[in-house]
Amino acid sequence: MSIFTVILGIFTVVLYAFLLLVRRDIVIPVVKQRKHYFFYLFLTGLILWIGFTNWQELNNRVQTILAALVMLSFLLDKRGFTEESLIL
């Protein structure tokens, strides 16, 4: 695996850990527009489709999966008020 794949994997793990911790701290959520969910799901499917329709090495397939996970992380993004601050 290349160094880029390892860095992307570490970034994805840290991103999901941060988003899950922030979701637990939000006390008063801000209303979120639901129409963006389908857009992010469509882009994730497009990334996976383009990534897996071409013959690739294992390294490129792992990068495709990690890129799709980064795109899906937008679905976990949440805004609102915590006890100490405002999260935008």
C-alpha positions in Angstrom: 0.0 0.0 0.0 1.2 3.5 -0.8 1.7 6.2 1.8 -1.3 8.1 0.4 -3.6 5.2 1.1 -2.3 4.9 4.7 -2.7 8.7 5.3 -6.2 8.5 3.8 -7.1 5.6 6.0 -5.9 7.4 9.1 -7.8 10.5 8.1 -11.0 8.6 7.6 -10.8 6.9 11.0 -10.1 10.2 12.7 -12.9 11.9 10.8 -15.5 9.3 11.8 -14.3 9.4 15.5 -14.6 13.2 15.6 -18.1 13.1 13.9 -19.4 10.5 16.3 -18.0 12.4 19.4 -19.6 15.6 18.2 -23.0 14.0 17.6 -23.1 12.8 21.2 -22.3 16.3 22.6 -25.0 18.2 20.7 -27.9 19.1 23.0 -30.1 21.2 20.7 -29.8 20.1 17.1 -30.3 22.5 14.2 -32.9 21.4 11.6 -31.1 19.8 8.6 -32.2 19.8 5.0 -33.0 16.2 4.0 -32.6 16.7 0.3 -28.8 16.6 0.6 -29.0 12.9 1.8 -29.8 11.7 -1.7 -27.1 13.8 -3.3 -24.4 12.4 -1.0 -25.7 8.8 -1.5 -25.7 9.4 -5.3 -22.1 10.7 -5.2 -21.0 7.8 -3.0 -22.6 5.3 -5.5 -21.0 7.1 -8.4 -17.5 6.9 -6.7 -18.0 3.2 -6.0 -19.3 2.5 -9.5 -16.5 4.3 -11.3 -13.9 2.8 -8.9 -15.0 -0.8 -9.3 -15.9 -0.9 -13.0 -12.3 -0.5 -14.0 -9.7 -3.2 -13.3 -7.5 -2.0 -10.5 -5.0 -3.1 -8.0 -5.8 -3.7 -4.4 -4.3 -0.3 -3.4 -6.7 1.6 -5.8 -9.7 -0.4 -4.6 -8.9 0.5 -1.0 -8.6 4.2 -2.0 -12.0 3.9 -3.7 -13.6 2.5 -0.6 -12.0 5.2 1.6 -13.1 7.9 -0.7 -16.7 6.6 -0.6 -16.5 6.5 3.2 -15.3 10.2 3.3 -18.3 11.1 1.1 -20.7 9.2 3.4 -19.2 11.1 6.4 -21.3 14.1 5.2 -24.4 12.2 6.3 -23.0 12.1 9.9 -22.3 15.8 9.9 -24.6 17.5 12.5 -25.0 21.1 13.6 -26.3 22.4 16.8 -25.7 23.7 20.3 -23.6 22.0 22.9 -23.5 22.9 26.6 -20.4 25.0 25.8 -20.5 26.2 22.2 -22.2 26.2 18.9 -21.1 23.7 16.2 -21.6 24.8 12.6 
